[in-house]
């Protein structure tokens, strides 16, 4: 009896403070990180960078599982249905805050089904073209598309992503006639531009930064308020004379709604330290990631603001909801 008494006392104290005994050694087994897009896109790249560091720091494997499809809805819904025990994490892009307004029957609620852990980073979107496209500026591209209606194809990173919506907003604002080809993530969409299969796109910068630097793809502008440190020579759309088109792609970390606070705090603390580490930033910044790592509460406010922002964009641009 005496041999188990100390353990019973420890368990009683942990329960009294709202900490389940099973959480004491978190993580005790492999943790799955769901990415709702194909491998190679910015969300996948960020998830794998974080997973590698979490595995090192917490002593268990954090593995990335790509579940692409339906603009991120398939993977996100899969994560929403997971047990909230800390062993399923969602790392999502801005489709997370867009899809509830874009889809008629979005089967997850961004504010009720998940708990925001931290905003790992944001990524500027870039307006890019294959080098064979004659336009050298955003305004020249607009004129080129108007001169050749229906000729150009824009590669889409997936329905509901902010690059995809940036294309819709671009089309509506300037009354442009072009074809949009959907791909399962930023990586495949970038390859489509590279191959001149779909020679124009708005894409998050991560899968295209090196292609731009080597001249294999040409960037006409970035969609954020200020230039990207990864591509300082590329103007913003505002500088290029194109207003009202600002957008960015978030890289956000979420857990299912019933996940204990102790685990959320652990993940927030560790991921924040990872993205703020100078050595990690040496890898992130050249890829176009702007690190954040703020608190769970700060990220929750960001999510609410972004949900409202994109709901208004969808309504103002009269973008039809997807069945």
C-alpha positions as CSV (number, residue, x, y, z in Angstrom):
1,X,0.0,0.0,0.0
2,X,2.8,2.4,0.9
3,X,4.5,1.8,-2.5
4,X,1.5,3.1,-4.5
5,X,0.6,5.9,-2.1
6,X,3.0,8.5,-3.5
7,X,1.6,7.9,-7.1
8,X,-1.9,8.2,-5.8
9,X,-1.1,11.5,-4.1
10,X,0.6,12.8,-7.4
11,X,-2.5,11.8,-9.4
12,X,-4.8,13.5,-6.9
13,X,-2.9,16.7,-7.0
14,X,-2.8,16.7,-10.8
15,X,-6.5,16.1,-11.1
16,X,-7.2,18.9,-8.5
17,X,-5.3,21.3,-10.7
18,X,-7.1,20.1,-13.9
19,X,-4.2,18.1,-15.3
20,X,-5.0,14.6,-16.4
21,X,-2.3,12.1,-15.4
22,X,-2.0,11.0,-19.1
23,X,-0.7,14.5,-20.0
24,X,2.2,14.4,-17.6
25,X,4.7,13.2,-20.2
26,X,3.2,14.7,-23.3
27,X,3.9,13.6,-25.9
28,X,4.2,9.9,-25.1
29,X,3.8,8.7,-28.6
30,X,3.8,9.8,-32.3
31,X,1.9,13.0,-33.0
32,X,0.2,13.5,-36.4
33,X,0.2,16.9,-38.1
34,X,-2.5,17.1,-40.8
35,X,-1.8,19.4,-43.7
36,X,-4.9,19.8,-45.9
37,X,-2.9,20.3,-49.1
38,X,-0.5,18.4,-51.3
39,X,3.2,18.1,-50.5
40,X,5.4,20.9,-51.7
41,X,3.2,23.9,-51.0
42,X,3.9,26.5,-48.3
43,X,1.7,24.9,-45.6
44,X,3.4,21.6,-46.2
45,X,6.9,23.2,-46.1
46,X,6.1,25.0,-42.8
47,X,4.6,21.9,-41.3
48,X,7.6,19.8,-42.0
49,X,10.0,22.4,-40.6
50,X,8.0,22.6,-37.4
51,X,7.6,18.8,-37.2
52,X,11.3,18.2,-37.4
53,X,12.0,20.7,-34.6
54,X,9.2,19.5,-32.4
55,X,10.5,15.9,-32.8
56,X,14.0,17.1,-31.6
57,X,12.7,19.1,-28.7
58,X,9.9,16.9,-27.3
59,X,11.5,13.5,-27.9
60,X,8.7,11.9,-30.0
61,X,8.0,11.8,-33.7
62,X,5.8,14.5,-35.2
63,X,4.8,13.3,-38.7
64,X,3.1,15.2,-41.4
65,X,0.1,13.6,-43.2
66,X,-1.1,15.4,-46.4
67,X,-4.8,15.2,-46.9
68,X,-5.5,17.4,-49.9
69,X,-8.8,18.1,-51.6
70,X,-11.9,20.4,-51.7
71,X,-9.8,23.5,-51.1
72,X,-8.5,22.2,-47.8
73,X,-11.9,21.0,-46.4
74,X,-11.1,17.3,-46.4
75,X,-8.0,17.5,-44.3
76,X,-9.5,20.2,-42.0
77,X,-12.7,18.2,-41.4
78,X,-10.6,15.1,-40.7
79,X,-8.7,17.0,-38.0
80,X,-11.9,18.4,-36.6
81,X,-13.2,14.9,-36.0
82,X,-10.0,13.8,-34.3
83,X,-9.8,13.2,-30.6
84,X,-8.7,16.3,-28.7
85,X,-5.7,14.7,-26.9
86,X,-2.8,16.5,-28.5
87,X,-1.9,13.7,-30.9
88,X,-3.6,15.3,-33.9
89,X,-2.6,18.8,-34.9
90,X,-3.8,20.9,-37.9
91,X,-1.5,23.3,-39.7
92,X,-3.7,25.2,-42.1
93,X,-3.5,28.0,-44.6
94,X,-6.0,30.8,-45.0
95,X,-8.5,28.5,-46.6
96,X,-9.3,27.7,-43.0
97,X,-10.9,31.2,-42.6
98,X,-12.2,31.5,-46.1
99,X,-14.1,28.2,-46.7
100,X,-16.9,28.8,-44.2
101,X,-18.0,31.7,-46.5
102,X,-17.0,30.1,-49.8
103,X,-18.7,26.7,-49.4
104,X,-22.5,26.3,-49.0
105,X,-22.0,23.3,-46.8
106,X,-18.7,23.8,-45.0
107,X,-18.8,21.1,-42.4
108,X,-16.5,22.7,-39.8
109,X,-16.8,25.9,-37.8
110,X,-13.5,27.8,-37.6
111,X,-14.3,29.2,-34.2
112,X,-16.1,26.3,-32.6
113,X,-14.4,23.1,-33.8
114,X,-10.8,24.1,-33.1
115,X,-8.6,25.9,-30.7
116,X,-6.0,28.3,-32.3
117,X,-2.5,27.5,-31.0
118,X,-0.4,30.0,-32.7
119,X,0.1,31.9,-36.0
120,X,3.4,30.3,-37.0
121,X,4.0,32.7,-40.0
122,X,2.4,34.5,-42.8
123,X,3.4,34.3,-46.5
124,X,2.9,37.1,-49.1
125,X,1.1,36.0,-52.2
126,X,2.8,36.8,-55.5
127,X,1.5,37.5,-59.0
128,X,3.7,35.4,-61.2
129,X,3.9,34.6,-64.9
130,X,5.9,32.2,-67.1
131,X,8.8,34.1,-68.8
132,X,7.0,33.6,-72.2
133,X,4.2,36.0,-71.1
134,X,4.9,39.4,-72.6
135,X,3.7,41.5,-69.6
136,X,6.5,42.9,-67.3
137,X,4.2,44.6,-64.9
138,X,0.8,44.0,-63.3
139,X,-0.9,46.7,-65.4
140,X,0.6,45.3,-68.6
141,X,-0.8,41.9,-67.6
142,X,-4.3,43.4,-67.2
143,X,-4.0,45.0,-70.7
144,X,-2.7,41.8,-72.2
145,X,-5.6,39.7,-70.8
146,X,-8.1,42.4,-72.0
147,X,-6.5,42.3,-75.5
148,X,-6.7,38.5,-75.6
149,X,-9.9,37.5,-73.7
150,X,-10.1,33.8,-72.8
151,X,-6.6,33.1,-73.9
152,X,-4.7,33.0,-70.5
153,X,-5.0,30.3,-67.9
154,X,-4.4,31.0,-64.2
155,X,-3.1,28.2,-62.0
156,X,-5.0,28.0,-58.7
157,X,-3.5,26.6,-55.5
158,X,-6.9,25.2,-54.6
159,X,-10.4,26.5,-54.1
160,X,-10.7,28.7,-51.0
161,X,-7.0,29.6,-50.7
162,X,-6.2,33.3,-50.6
163,X,-4.2,33.1,-53.8
164,X,-7.3,31.5,-55.4
165,X,-9.5,34.3,-54.1
166,X,-6.9,36.9,-55.1
167,X,-7.4,35.6,-58.7
168,X,-11.2,36.0,-58.4
169,X,-10.9,39.5,-56.9
170,X,-8.5,40.4,-59.7
171,X,-10.9,39.1,-62.3
172,X,-13.9,40.9,-60.9
173,X,-12.2,44.2,-60.2
174,X,-10.8,44.6,-63.7
175,X,-13.5,42.6,-65.6
176,X,-11.0,40.1,-67.0
177,X,-11.8,37.0,-69.0
178,X,-9.4,34.2,-68.2
179,X,-9.6,30.5,-67.4
180,X,-8.8,29.2,-63.9
181,X,-7.2,25.8,-63.5
182,X,-7.4,24.3,-60.0
183,X,-4.5,22.3,-58.6
184,X,-4.1,20.4,-55.3
185,X,-1.9,22.9,-53.6
186,X,0.8,25.6,-54.2
187,X,3.5,23.1,-55.2
188,X,1.5,21.6,-58.2
189,X,0.3,25.0,-59.2
190,X,3.9,26.4,-59.2
191,X,4.9,23.5,-61.4
192,X,2.1,24.2,-63.8
193,X,3.4,27.8,-64.2
194,X,6.9,26.5,-64.6
195,X,5.8,24.1,-67.4
196,X,3.8,26.9,-69.1
197,X,0.7,24.7,-68.7
198,X,-1.0,27.5,-66.8
199,X,1.3,30.5,-67.4
200,X,-0.2,32.9,-64.8
201,X,-1.0,32.6,-61.1
202,X,-1.4,34.3,-57.7
203,X,0.6,31.9,-55.4
204,X,2.0,32.0,-51.9
205,X,5.7,32.7,-52.3
206,X,7.2,29.6,-50.7
207,X,7.0,27.2,-53.7
208,X,8.0,29.9,-56.2
209,X,10.7,32.1,-54.4
210,X,13.7,30.1,-55.8
211,X,12.1,29.8,-59.2
212,X,11.7,33.6,-59.3
213,X,15.3,34.2,-58.1
214,X,16.6,31.9,-60.8
215,X,14.5,33.6,-63.5
216,X,12.5,30.4,-64.3
217,X,9.3,32.3,-63.3
218,X,8.8,36.1,-63.3
219,X,7.2,37.9,-60.4
220,X,5.2,41.0,-61.3
221,X,4.2,42.0,-57.7
222,X,3.5,40.8,-54.2
223,X,0.1,41.3,-52.6
224,X,1.1,42.6,-49.2
225,X,1.3,46.2,-47.9
226,X,5.1,46.1,-47.9
227,X,7.7,44.3,-50.0
228,X,8.9,40.8,-49.0
229,X,12.4,40.5,-47.5
230,X,12.8,37.4,-49.7
231,X,12.2,39.3,-52.9
232,X,13.0,43.0,-52.1
233,X,13.2,44.0,-55.8
234,X,9.6,42.9,-56.5
235,X,7.1,45.8,-56.0
236,X,3.8,45.5,-54.1
237,X,0.6,45.7,-56.1
238,X,-0.1,49.1,-54.6
239,X,3.3,50.3,-55.9
240,X,2.4,48.9,-59.2
241,X,-0.8,51.0,-59.2
242,X,-3.2,48.2,-58.3
243,X,-5.2,49.0,-55.2
244,X,-7.6,47.0,-53.0
245,X,-5.9,43.6,-53.7
246,X,-4.0,43.0,-50.6
247,X,-3.8,39.4,-49.3
248,X,-1.5,37.0,-47.4
249,X,-1.5,33.3,-46.7
250,X,-1.4,32.4,-43.0
251,X,0.4,29.3,-41.6
252,X,-1.7,28.6,-38.6
253,X,-1.5,25.8,-36.0
254,X,-4.8,24.4,-34.5
255,X,-5.9,21.5,-32.3
256,X,-9.4,20.0,-31.9
257,X,-11.7,21.8,-29.6
258,X,-11.4,19.4,-26.6
259,X,-7.6,19.5,-26.4
260,X,-6.5,20.3,-22.8
261,X,-5.0,23.7,-22.1
262,X,-1.8,22.2,-20.8
263,X,-1.1,20.6,-24.2
264,X,-2.1,23.8,-26.1
265,X,0.3,25.9,-23.9
266,X,3.1,23.4,-24.5
267,X,2.6,23.5,-28.3
268,X,2.3,27.2,-28.4
269,X,5.4,27.7,-26.3
270,X,7.5,25.3,-28.3
271,X,6.3,26.4,-31.8
272,X,6.8,30.0,-30.9
273,X,10.3,29.3,-29.8
274,X,10.9,27.4,-33.1
275,X,9.8,30.2,-35.5
276,X,11.6,32.9,-33.4
277,X,14.9,31.0,-33.4
278,X,17.4,32.9,-35.5
279,X,18.7,29.7,-37.2
280,X,15.1,28.8,-38.2
281,X,14.5,32.3,-39.5
282,X,17.5,32.0,-41.7
283,X,15.6,29.2,-43.4
284,X,12.2,30.8,-43.3
285,X,12.8,34.3,-44.5
286,X,14.4,33.4,-47.9
287,X,11.3,31.2,-48.6
288,X,9.0,34.1,-48.0
289,X,7.8,33.2,-44.5
290,X,7.3,36.1,-42.1
291,X,7.6,34.5,-38.6
292,X,5.0,35.3,-35.9
293,X,4.6,32.8,-33.0
294,X,2.1,34.9,-31.0
295,X,-0.2,33.7,-28.2
296,X,-3.2,31.5,-28.6
297,X,-5.5,34.5,-27.7
298,X,-3.8,36.7,-30.3
299,X,-4.2,34.1,-33.0
300,X,-7.9,33.6,-32.1
301,X,-8.4,37.4,-32.7
302,X,-6.6,37.1,-36.0
303,X,-8.8,34.2,-37.1
304,X,-12.0,36.2,-36.3
305,X,-10.7,39.2,-38.2
306,X,-9.7,37.1,-41.3
307,X,-13.1,35.2,-41.3
308,X,-14.9,38.6,-41.4
309,X,-12.5,40.0,-44.0
310,X,-12.8,37.2,-46.5
311,X,-16.6,36.9,-46.0
312,X,-16.8,40.6,-47.2
313,X,-14.5,40.0,-50.1
314,X,-16.5,37.1,-51.3
315,X,-19.7,39.1,-51.0
316,X,-18.3,42.3,-52.6
317,X,-16.8,40.3,-55.5
318,X,-20.0,38.4,-55.9
319,X,-18.1,35.1,-55.9
320,X,-20.6,32.3,-56.1
321,X,-20.6,29.8,-53.2
322,X,-19.3,26.3,-54.0
323,X,-21.7,23.3,-53.6
